[in-house]
């Protein structure tokens, strides 16, 4: 199941500039979210989501904070919930 782009844009587009790209040497898509809302920009400068090309599930998330600090979370052994 994929979430339609218009739903993502209408929900997150109010607070982020969203870009999706195909990175040739990686098995994931990269979706970047640049905060546009002042309250978010005060602490977060960039959010990167790495989406698995085959499953469309989140493989990793990296947050870039004001001041240069980053936090990366990687997900493994992901299993979808059965319907």
Buried (B, 14 or more C-beta within 10 A) or exposed (E): EEEEEEEBEEEBBEBBEBEEEEEEEEEBBBBBBBBEEEEBEEEBBBBBBBBBEEEEEBBBBBBBEEEEEEEEEEEEEEEEEEE
